[in-house]
Amino acid sequence: MSIRVRNFSKMFFLAAIVLCGCVSKDITHGYPEDESIVTKLKIGMTTKEAAVELLGDPSTKSTFNSNIWYYISTQMKSVGFLRPEIVREQVMQLNFKGNVLQEVTFFDDLTKKKITFHSGQSLINGDDSGMLKDFFRNFGRFNKASARKNTN
C-alpha cells in the first residue's frame, strides 16, 4: 500500500471516531409522560396506592401538606461531550383529599413559576461581628471561682 492510502485510512478512522462522539442523545428523567397512564387517573376514584402503582413513587411531596404529590419530568438533549441542555420540563401535581385523588394539575415551561435561588449565601439578621471581636468579647468572662471548683 502506498503511504498516501495509509494516511487516508488513518485520517478516515480518526474522523469516524471523532464524529461518533458527536452523536445526539435524548435523556429523560422523572416520571414517564405516557398519556395512556395519566388517563387512568380518575378523580374521586383513584387512591394513593393506585397512583403509586400507575406512576411509581412521587418525585417529591409537599413540605406542608402530605396530600400534594409532584411528579417531575425533564427531557434533555446531549451532543457529544457537551453539557446536556434542558429541552422540556413538566410537573404533574396530584392533590388528594384523605386517600382519594381530587385534582390533577400540569405545569410546563409556560405555566410554571420561575424560582431563583440565592448564590450560595443564607441571609440572616444577626450580629455581624467577626471571629476576633467574639474572641476578645468572651476573654475574661470566665468566673475564677467556678474554675477553682472544677479543679478540686
N, C-alpha and C positions, 0 to 999 in steps of 0.2 A: 504494500500500500504506500501511496505517496504521502509525504509529510502534510500536504495540503488537505488530503482526505482525512487523515488522523486528526488534524487540528479542527477541521469542520465537525467531525463526530464528537470531539471533546466539547466544543462550543455548543453543539446541539444538546448534548447530555446536560451540560451545566444550565442552559436556558430552560430545559424541561424541568429540572429540579427547582429553579427559581420560580417558574410560573406555577408549579404545584403548590407553592407556599402562598400564592395569591388567590387561592380558591375562596369564594364567598361561602360563609356558613351562617345558617339561621339558627338561633338559640332561643328556646322558650323556657322561662322559669315560672313556676307557680301552677295554679290550677288549670286543667285543660279547658279550653274555650269551645268545647263541643256543645253546640246548641241543643242537640238531642238530649243531652244530660240535663241541661238547665231547664228545658221544658218539662222535665219530670218533677220539678219542684212545684208543688201545689200549695197555694196559700190557704191556710186554715186546715190543711190536712197533713203536710209534711212535718215530721218530728225532727228533733235534733239528731237522733240516731240515724234516721233515714237520710238526712242531709250529709252526714259523715260517710254513710255507705256510698252515696252518689258521687260526692265531690272530694272525699278524704277530709282529714283534719283541716280546720281553717288556718290560713296564713297567720292570722292574729285575731284576738278578741279584744273588744273594747275594754279599756282600763277601768272605766267607771260603771259599766253595765255588761255583765257577762252574757246577756241575751242578744248582743250585737256581735256578729261574726263578720270577718272580712276575708275574702279570697282574692289574692293579688296575683295578677299575671303580667309578665313582662316579656316582650319579644325584642330580641336584639339581633343585629347583623354584624358579623365579624368578617373582615377581609384580611387574610394572611396573619401577620403578627401584630397588626394594629389593634388598638383598644376597641372592643365592641361598642357600637353606638345603639342607643335605645330607639327602636322603630315605633313601638306602641306599648302603652301601659293601660291596664284596665283593672278596676277594683269592683268586685261584686260584694255588696253589703246585704247580709241576711239579718232581719230583725225578727226575733222570736218573742212571743208572749207566753211565759211559762215554758212549755216544751214544744209549742206549735208555731210554725212559721207564719208571720203576719205580713211581711213585706220584703220584696227583693228590689234593690236599687243598684244600678250600674253607674260607675264613674269612669270616664275615659279621659283622654288627653284634653278634650274640650271642656268637660264639666267639672273636673277635679280642681280643688283649690291648690294653689302653689304654696308649698311650705318652705320657708327659708330657714336655714339653720345658722346659728351664730358661729363664727370662725374659731372654734376650739376654746372659747373662754366662757365661763359662767359668771355673769354679772350679779353681784350680791351687794346689798347695802351693809356696810360694816366699817370697821376701823381700818384705815389704810396705812397703819404703822408697819414698819419693816422689822426684820429679824433683830437688828441691833437695838432698836428702840424697845422692843419687847424684852430683850435680854437685860438691858440696863434698868428697865422699869421693875423687873422682878428681883434685881440684885439687891439684897439686903432685906427682903420681905420675910425671910425665914425667922421664926422665933427661936432664940437661942435656948430658952428654957425647954421647949419641946424637943430640940435636938439633943439636949442632955438626957432627957428621959429615955429616948430611943437607944442611947449608947449603953445604959446600965443593964 
